[in-house]
């Protein structure tokens, strides 16, 4: 029998603002702009070095911490048992919002990931953490985790866009009830000018970025676009008033090229 999924007390909005490579002052301004625009989901990480700015922006927004879904991630060095508990405590303190909605293992660190997962399970059982999940786990990493876990990850956050569709991982996660969050859903900007994307954008009278994000939503993904520009932050949330038809979806589905724009977990043992 599969282990039960980790509990979360706040439901997860399908569009979250990413703050990777945003300096603290930029992250603060971006989160304030996003919350003003209607985002209720922010994605940060220890390694982004902006957890404190994200937490400050949420607190200054006038919203209650319980109204904003905040994810952070344990950095790789901190998966070591001697460092994990302190690192979790530092994240919670830096955010200043109580337990984060979701706490992820950032990477499937060989030799450390199973012990780190067991530690997250204990912290969750003790009420220190709420939702717990993983990031950059491919199918073999997930199979191994589920063989050992008492609690299944609620989320696997991986790079997904039409040029890197991760079909096997997505199918595995769907079968296990694990939510897939798509990071770098805009290909870090690398394929916004692709002719197929541009053609569809013209046809639906939306931007290339909105087309890529809508593709993700229509595949049941939670999308995490990053921008520090208020007008793009608003644009990336405005996805409710149009849809891609089956021909557009099929054209985007045909763009697979295993384009990894960041780090690549496919070869991690
Ligand atoms: P994205 O695919 O979100 O692309 C971000 C880039 O696109 C930036 O250069 C941004 O520029 C630009 N951009 C944003 N919106 C638009 C728009 N509407 N039109 C044109 N250009 C736009 O890349 P990221 O790699 O940042 O991924 C998003 C988030 O995913 C991260 O911030 C992070 O939270 C998460 N992530 C997680 C990883 C993990 O290992 N778990 C790894 C990588 C990312 P500008 O800011 O100037 O608008």
Boltz pocket constraint, residues with backbone or C-beta under 6 A from the ligand:
constraints:
  - pocket:
      binder: B
      contacts: [[A, 17], [A, 18], [A, 19], [A, 20], [A, 21], [A, 43], [A, 44], [A, 106], [A, 135], [A, 136], [A, 157], [A, 158], [A, 182], [A, 183], [A, 184], [A, 185], [A, 186], [A, 187], [A, 188], [A, 189], [A, 192], [A, 207], [A, 209], [A, 210], [A, 224], [A, 225], [A, 226], [A, 227], [A, 228], [A, 229], [A, 232], [A, 233], [A, 235], [A, 236], [A, 262]]
      max_distance: 6.0
